[in-house]
Amino acid sequence: MEYLIGVVLAVVVAGFARIAGFDRDRVFYPTLLIVIASYYILFAVMGASVQVLVGESLVTALFLLVAVVGFKMNLWLVVAALAGHGVFDFFHRLFLENAGVPVWWPGFCMAFDVVAGGWLGGMLMKRPDFARKG
């Protein structure tokens, strides 16, 4: 069920961004990536582990870096990072044992990330000029 909810929510968010015009600005999806990646920091705080908080912060910093570089250079990096974060969600527990992560979160977030990345990728294929800052 968490996969279905992730897919539906990603379509709703991306569709709303399209209708409202939020996605006309190149910064929308990089910002979305930063917010998505930062949730694991919140879960580490909830799990009350400083060691996990440090690990999650380092991973989040990598996604933040890709979001900034993708925004400044090429949004295809953000597509890859969103999809990559979805893969990371699937394998997250193998790298960091974060007690604050809800059981349903990895499936939900993986579905959301992959759909959001695919949506942005589809948008960039329709408007290739939008991918590069210029």
VMD Tcl script that draws the C-alpha trace (Angstrom):
set ca {
  {0.00 0.00 0.00}
  {2.87 2.37 0.75}
  {4.08 2.02 -2.84}
  {0.69 3.00 -4.24}
  {0.44 5.98 -1.89}
  {3.96 7.10 -2.88}
  {3.11 6.91 -6.59}
  {-0.20 8.73 -6.19}
  {1.29 11.44 -3.99}
  {4.18 12.02 -6.41}
  {1.75 12.42 -9.30}
  {-0.41 14.78 -7.24}
  {2.58 16.90 -6.16}
  {4.07 17.03 -9.68}
  {0.66 17.68 -11.24}
  {-0.08 20.44 -8.75}
  {3.35 21.96 -9.40}
  {2.57 21.92 -13.14}
  {-0.87 23.51 -12.70}
  {0.32 26.13 -10.20}
  {3.39 26.91 -12.29}
  {5.90 26.01 -9.58}
  {7.82 23.75 -11.95}
  {8.39 26.60 -14.41}
  {11.25 27.57 -12.16}
  {14.30 25.33 -12.34}
  {14.65 25.32 -8.57}
  {11.47 23.33 -7.81}
  {12.80 19.79 -8.26}
  {16.24 20.45 -6.71}
  {14.43 21.84 -3.66}
  {12.15 18.81 -3.61}
  {15.25 16.58 -3.65}
  {16.75 18.43 -0.67}
  {13.53 18.11 1.33}
  {13.17 14.42 0.48}
  {16.75 13.64 1.48}
  {16.47 15.57 4.75}
  {13.70 13.36 6.15}
  {16.24 10.75 7.19}
  {17.86 13.38 9.44}
  {14.49 13.90 11.10}
  {14.13 10.15 11.57}
  {17.63 9.98 13.12}
  {16.63 12.65 15.63}
  {13.45 10.71 16.40}
  {15.55 7.56 16.83}
  {17.81 9.47 19.26}
  {21.11 8.26 17.82}
  {23.94 10.74 17.33}
  {25.94 8.24 15.28}
  {23.04 7.67 12.89}
  {22.38 11.43 12.80}
  {25.95 12.01 11.60}
  {25.65 9.25 8.97}
  {22.30 10.51 7.71}
  {23.64 14.08 7.61}
  {26.55 12.99 5.42}
  {24.25 11.18 3.00}
  {21.88 14.16 2.93}
  {24.82 16.48 2.23}
  {25.67 14.42 -0.86}
  {22.13 14.76 -2.19}
  {22.15 18.46 -1.33}
  {25.37 18.86 -3.31}
  {23.89 17.08 -6.34}
  {20.76 19.24 -6.06}
  {22.84 22.44 -6.18}
  {25.12 21.24 -8.97}
  {22.12 19.97 -10.94}
  {20.34 23.28 -10.50}
  {23.37 25.26 -11.61}
  {24.46 23.00 -14.45}
  {21.97 20.40 -15.66}
  {18.67 19.17 -14.22}
  {19.35 15.64 -15.52}
  {21.59 15.32 -12.44}
  {18.51 15.97 -10.31}
  {16.59 13.30 -12.24}
  {19.39 10.84 -11.50}
  {19.56 11.90 -7.86}
  {15.81 11.52 -7.33}
  {15.88 8.04 -8.87}
  {19.10 7.30 -6.97}
  {17.47 8.33 -3.72}
  {14.67 5.91 -4.51}
  {17.22 3.11 -4.86}
  {18.89 4.32 -1.66}
  {15.52 4.08 0.12}
  {15.25 0.43 -0.87}
  {18.72 -0.43 0.50}
  {18.89 2.18 3.28}
  {18.63 -0.25 6.18}
  {21.68 -2.14 4.90}
  {23.82 0.98 5.34}
  {22.28 2.81 8.29}
  {20.15 1.26 11.00}
  {17.90 4.22 11.79}
  {15.37 3.32 14.49}
  {13.32 6.44 13.71}
  {12.40 5.33 10.18}
  {8.80 4.12 10.01}
  {8.45 0.59 8.61}
  {6.44 1.83 5.62}
  {8.76 4.75 4.76}
  {11.32 3.07 2.46}
  {8.64 1.73 0.11}
  {6.66 4.97 0.13}
  {9.70 7.17 -0.42}
  {11.16 4.88 -3.10}
  {7.92 5.03 -5.08}
  {7.63 8.80 -4.65}
  {11.26 9.46 -5.62}
  {11.23 7.29 -8.73}
  {7.96 8.79 -9.99}
  {9.10 12.36 -9.24}
  {12.39 11.71 -11.04}
  {10.55 10.16 -13.98}
  {8.16 13.09 -14.12}
  {11.06 15.57 -14.22}
  {12.81 13.43 -16.84}
  {9.68 13.45 -18.99}
  {9.43 17.20 -18.61}
  {13.07 17.62 -19.65}
  {12.55 15.43 -22.73}
  {9.70 17.71 -23.81}
  {11.77 20.83 -23.09}
  {15.47 19.97 -23.48}
  {16.42 23.65 -23.23}
  {15.10 23.67 -19.65}
  {17.68 21.11 -18.49}
  {20.68 23.45 -18.72}
  {20.96 26.76 -16.99}
  {21.45 29.43 -19.56}
}
mol new
graphics top color blue
foreach p $ca { graphics top sphere $p radius 0.5 }
foreach p [lrange $ca 0 end-1] q [lrange $ca 1 end] { graphics top cylinder $p $q radius 0.2 }
display resetview
